[in-house]
Amino acid sequence: MCLQHYNIVPLPCRVADPDRKGKVERSVGHAKNTPLKGLRFESLEEAQTYLDHWETRWADTRIHGTTKRQVAAMFAEERPALQPLPLEPFRYYQYGERTVHLDGCVEIEAAYYSVPPGWIGRRVQVQWDAHQVRILSGESGQLLREHLRQARGRHRIQDQDRPKQTPLGTLQLLARADKLGSQVGALCRGIHRQDGEAAVRRILGVLSLAKKHGAATLEDACAAALEVRVYNHRFVRRYLERRPRLPLSLRQVDPLIRQLTLYRDFIESKTQQESET
């Protein structure tokens, strides 16, 4: 790809002819051992200035040991055949493999990028640099999508990748939220209406809080979010983190466990009946 970018053709060295290969690599050692040996520079700019001066005053004016000609004169003959460099430098990508999430996106450095419909649950190859993200088929290497880089937490979803109807996986998530409680379900549906398919990860974040804090406590937190009309899983998480935690023995950890207030009311009613009799 690098050779194609610069429109050049490699010239392989002849097999079992080390002298030719040596001429190619010798220039690197020559630059290291001749102008730079024993020197230290405060910056790359200072080193580059020194090398430019050395090249003009000494390297270009010397007589080459093999050709017996001045280096600058040979370069002047070759210069007309050189092509101009491309306006855009060659991109060096980082590589990885990702599984397409329920929201139809892949995650790269905490940002999310859409993939064409039909790829949920499948593995894809990804390439990224500071400016672009490329998503390729893991089987054929075909380019599926190319996106501009996004900040952490942001989504980049192309219009043709947005589903025309709510996917089954999202409906199942919303059903799970309804089972945890009416307030949990209402909040998750509000998040979905607000954010679309990008809300899937946020709904999962809300549902995961039930394991840590219990369904009843999560129900109260979602009710607080709905009261102030904040459809955001971060609000619920922070609300729960700042709420005083009950002792482990009093904490509800399963939706089948009834509210403590129901037990209180039951005991009070029984006590009242006994006192009347």
N, C-alpha and C positions, 0 to 999 in steps of 0.2 A: 504493500500500500504506500509505503514511503517513497519507493522508486516511481510509482505511478503518479504520485502527487507532484514530484519534481520533474516528471517526464524524462527520465533517464533510463538507460539500459545498463545493467551490470556487465562487467567484463571479467569473467572468472579466470583465475590464474591457471596456467597449464599444470596438469598433474605431474608430480615428480620433478618440478622445476622451481626449487625454493628461491632462486635468485630473483625471479620476477616478483614473487610475493614479498620478498625482502625490500624491494624498491618502494612498494606501496606503504609498508609499515615503518620504514626507516624515517620518514618525515616526522612522525610523532616523536620518536626517540631523539631525533636531531633537535627539535624545538625544546624538548625537556632538558637536554644535556648541554645545549649551547647557550641560548640567551637566558634561560631561567634557572640554571643550576646555581644553588647557593643563595638565591635572592628571595626576599619576602616582600609582599605588597599589602597595603592596608585595605585595598578594595579591588574588585574585578576591573573597575574602570581604570585604575592606576596601572594594573598589569597589562590591560589591553593597549593603553597608550604607549607603554614601554615596548611591547611587541611590535606595534605599528612602526615605531621609530627604528627598531632593530631590523625589521623587514625592508624598510626603504633604504636605510644607510648601509646595510651589510648583506642580508640574505639575497635581495634582488640583484645586487651588483656583483656577486661572486661568480666564478666560473664553475659550472657543474663538473664534478669529477668524471662522469661517464661520457656525457655529450661534448664536453670541452667547449661549451657555449655559455654566454651570460644568461642567467635565469630570467632577468627582466626582458631580454630580447626574445627568448622563446615564448614567454607568456604573451608578449605583444602580438606574436603570430597566431596564438591560439585564441586570443580574446574575441575576435569576430565570430567564432563558432560557438561561443558560450550563449546560453539562453538566459533571459532575465528570470530572477526568482519569482515564484508566485506571490501575489499580494498577501495572501493568507498563509501563515506558517503551517507546517504539518502538525496535526493534533495528536497528542500522545494521550490515549485513553487508559483509564483503569478498567479492569475487567472483572466480571462476577456472574453469578447465576442466582436467579430469584424464582420464587413461586408466586403466581398471580393470585392476589388476595380476593376475598369475596366482593370487594368494591371495584374489582376490575383493574386494580393498579398494582404496581410493584414499588417497593420502598428502596430508595437510594439515599443514604446519609440523612435519614429522617424526613425526606420529602417523598411525594407520591406521584407516580406518572401512569397514565392510562395505557391500556393495551386493547387491541380490537376485541369485540365481543367473541365469546366462544373459547377464551383462553383461561378462564377461572380454574384454579387448581393445577395448572400445567406449569412446567419449568421453562424458563426463557433465559437467554443470554443477555447481559446488559453491558454496555460500555458507557463511560462518562468521563468528562473532564470539567473544567471550571465553567464551561459555557453550555455544553450540550449533553443530552442523555439519549443514547440509542438503544432500542430494544429489538432483539433479533430472535428468530425461531431457533430453538435448541436443536431441532432435527436438520433443517435445511440451511440455516444461517441467513434466511431471508430477513430483510429489514422490515419490522412490523410498524414501529413508530419512532419518531425523532422529536424530542422536546427540548425547549430551553430550560436551563437549570432553574430550580425554585428554591426559595429559602426553606429552612427547616420547618416542618409542620404544614407546609402548603401543598396543595394538589394542583396538578396540571392535567386536565382532562379535555380531550378534543370532543367537539360536538358530536361527531359520528360514533364516538365510543360511549355516549350516554344511552342507557337502555330506555326503550320506549315504554316499558312497563316495569313495575317493581319486580326484581328477580326473586325466585323462590327462596334463596338463601336469606335474603333480607326479610322476607315475610316470616320466615321461621325465627329469626332473631327477635322481631317485634312480638311474635307469639310468646317467646320465652320471657320477654319483658312483662307482658300482660299477666303471666302466671306468677311473677314475683309480687305484683301489686298493681292496683289501678293507677296510682300516681307514677310508678316506675314506667308502666306502659305508655301513659300519656306523655311523659317527658321524652321517652325514646321516639315516639311518633312525631313529636314536635321537632326533635333534632333532625329526623329524617325529612320532614317537610322543609325545614330550613336549609339543609346542606345537601340533600339528594343522596347519591350513592357514596359521596365522600363521608357521610355520617356513619357508615358501617363500623369503622374502627372506633368511633366515639361511642356508639351504642354498646359495642363490646366492652369498652372501658367502663361504662355505667354498670353493665351486668357483672363485671368482675368484682365490683365493690361489694356485692352481696356476700361473696365468700369471706371477705375480711370483716365486714361490719354487721352482717345479718340482713335478712330481707326487710324486717320491720324497721330497722334504723334507716336503711336505704329508702324505704317508702316515705319516711318523714323528711329526709333530705330532698327527695324529688318533689314532694309537696311544697317545700320551701322554695325550690327553683321555679316551680309553676306559679307560685304566688307572686313572685317578682317578674315573671315572664322572661326568665333567662334560660334558654334552651342550650345549655352548655355543660358537658360532662365535667369540665374543670371546676365549675362552681360547685357541683355535687361533691367532688372529691375534697375540695378545700373545706366545704361545710362539714364534712365528716371528720376531717383531720383536726379541725378546731373544736369540735364538739367533745365535751368530757366523755371519756370512755368508761363504760360500765365494767365492773369486775367480771372476770371470765365466767363465773358461775351464773351470772345474771344475763349474760349476753346471748341473744338469739342467733343461731347459726343455721337455721333451717326454716323454710317457709311453712312447714307443717306445725311448727311450734306456735301456739296461740299467743296473742298479746298478753302481757302481764296484767294489764288493766282488766281483762276478762276474768282472770282468776281472782283478782281483788273484788270485783263486783259479785262474783259467785259466792265467795266466802262471806261477804257482807250480807247478801240476801239470806243465806243459810243461818247466819248468826241472828239476824232479825226474826226469822221464822221460829227459831228455837226460843228466843226471848218472849215471843208472843204466846207460845204454847206453855 
